[in-house]
Amino acid sequence: MKRTVHATHHAPAAIGVYSQAVEVGGTVYLSGQIGLNPQTMQLETGIEAQIQRVFSNLKAVAEAAGSSLDDAVKLTVYLTDMADFSKVNDAMAQFFEPPYPARAAVGVKALPRDALVEADAVLVKNQT
C-alpha cells in the first residue's frame, strides 16, 4: 500500500526524525503532539494551556490530512501528572463529539522538552 505523508505549518514542525502524520489505506496515524506553539516553537505555559495546544495541534494535522478529529478512533494521552486527567477530559469535550474515540491515558516520568502532556491519534477517514 502507498504511504502518504501529511504536514502543516499550523502545527509544530517535527522536532525529530518523524512525520506529523502518515496515511495508509484511509487510516491516518498522527504523531504525538506536545503543547508547542507552532509559530514560536515554545511550550505553552501551564497544563491547561498545554492541553488546549495539544488538541489544537492534533486538529491542525488531521485537517492537513483531509480529515478531522471526528474521524479519530484511538487516542493516547501521556501525562507527567495523572492528577491532570480530569483537565484532559474537560478539553476533550471541546474538541471531540460522540461517539468518542477509544482512549488510553498513560502516566509517564518525562516528555520531550519537559512538556506536561502529549497525545497521538489514529483516524479512519470516510467512516460510515
C-alpha positions as CSV (number, residue, x, y, z in Angstrom):
1,M,0.0,0.0,0.0
2,K,1.0,3.6,-0.7
3,R,2.0,5.7,2.3
4,T,1.2,9.4,2.1
5,V,2.8,11.9,4.5
6,H,0.8,14.9,5.7
7,A,2.2,18.1,7.2
8,T,1.1,21.6,8.1
9,H,2.6,24.8,9.4
10,H,-0.4,25.1,11.7
11,A,1.2,22.5,14.0
12,P,4.8,22.4,15.2
13,A,7.4,21.2,12.8
14,A,8.7,17.8,13.7
15,I,11.5,18.0,16.3
16,G,12.9,14.7,15.4
17,V,13.0,12.1,12.7
18,Y,9.3,11.6,12.1
19,S,6.3,12.9,10.1
20,Q,3.4,14.8,11.6
21,A,1.1,12.2,10.0
22,V,1.3,9.2,7.8
23,E,-1.7,7.8,5.9
24,V,-2.1,4.2,4.7
25,G,-5.3,2.9,3.2
26,G,-7.5,5.6,4.6
27,T,-6.1,5.3,8.1
28,V,-4.1,8.3,9.3
29,Y,-1.6,8.0,12.1
30,L,-1.0,11.3,13.9
31,S,2.4,11.6,15.6
32,G,2.4,12.7,19.2
33,Q,1.9,16.4,19.8
34,I,3.1,18.3,22.8
35,G,2.0,21.8,23.8
36,L,4.3,23.7,21.4
37,N,3.0,26.8,19.8
38,P,3.7,26.3,16.0
39,Q,4.6,29.9,15.5
40,T,7.2,30.2,18.3
41,M,8.1,26.6,18.9
42,Q,7.9,27.3,22.6
43,L,5.8,25.4,25.1
44,E,2.6,27.0,26.3
45,T,2.6,27.9,30.0
46,G,0.7,25.6,32.4
47,I,-1.1,22.3,32.0
48,E,-4.5,23.8,30.8
49,A,-2.8,25.8,28.0
50,Q,-0.6,22.8,27.0
51,I,-3.7,20.5,26.8
52,Q,-5.5,23.0,24.6
53,R,-2.5,23.4,22.4
54,V,-2.0,19.6,22.1
55,F,-5.6,19.1,20.8
56,S,-5.3,22.2,18.6
57,N,-2.1,20.8,17.1
58,L,-3.7,17.4,16.5
59,K,-6.7,19.1,14.9
60,A,-4.5,21.0,12.5
61,V,-2.6,17.9,11.4
62,A,-5.9,15.9,11.0
63,E,-7.2,18.7,8.8
64,A,-3.9,18.7,6.8
65,A,-4.7,15.1,6.1
66,G,-8.1,15.9,4.8
67,S,-9.8,14.6,7.9
68,S,-10.9,15.9,11.3
69,L,-10.8,14.8,14.9
70,D,-14.3,13.4,14.3
71,D,-12.6,10.6,12.4
72,A,-10.5,9.7,15.5
73,V,-10.9,6.0,16.5
74,K,-8.0,5.8,19.0
75,L,-6.3,8.5,21.2
76,T,-3.4,8.0,23.6
77,V,-2.7,10.7,26.2
78,Y,0.6,10.8,28.1
79,L,0.7,12.8,31.3
80,T,3.5,13.6,33.7
81,D,0.9,14.0,36.5
82,M,-2.1,11.8,36.4
83,A,-3.9,14.3,38.7
84,D,-4.4,16.3,35.5
85,F,-6.5,13.6,33.9
86,S,-9.8,15.5,34.6
87,K,-8.4,18.5,32.7
88,V,-7.8,16.3,29.7
89,N,-11.5,15.2,29.9
90,D,-12.7,18.8,30.0
91,A,-10.6,19.7,27.0
92,M,-11.7,16.6,25.0
93,A,-15.3,17.7,25.4
94,Q,-14.4,20.9,23.4
95,F,-12.5,19.0,20.6
96,F,-14.4,15.7,20.2
97,E,-18.1,14.8,19.8
98,P,-19.8,11.4,20.5
99,P,-19.0,8.8,19.6
100,Y,-15.7,9.5,21.3
101,P,-12.6,7.6,20.3
102,A,-11.2,4.8,22.3
103,R,-8.5,6.2,24.6
104,A,-5.7,5.3,26.9
105,A,-4.1,7.6,29.4
106,V,-0.6,6.8,30.4
107,G,1.4,8.3,33.3
108,V,5.0,9.0,32.3
109,K,8.1,10.3,34.1
110,A,9.0,12.8,31.4
111,L,8.1,14.1,27.9
112,P,10.1,15.9,25.2
113,R,11.1,19.5,26.1
114,D,9.7,18.9,29.6
115,A,6.1,19.0,28.3
116,L,3.4,18.1,30.8
117,V,1.1,16.3,28.3
118,E,1.4,14.7,24.9
119,A,-1.2,12.9,22.7
120,D,-1.3,11.0,19.5
121,A,-4.2,9.6,17.5
122,V,-5.4,7.2,14.8
123,L,-8.0,8.4,12.4
124,V,-10.1,6.4,9.9
125,K,-11.3,8.5,7.0
126,N,-14.7,8.2,5.4
127,Q,-16.3,6.2,8.2
128,T,-19.9,5.2,7.6
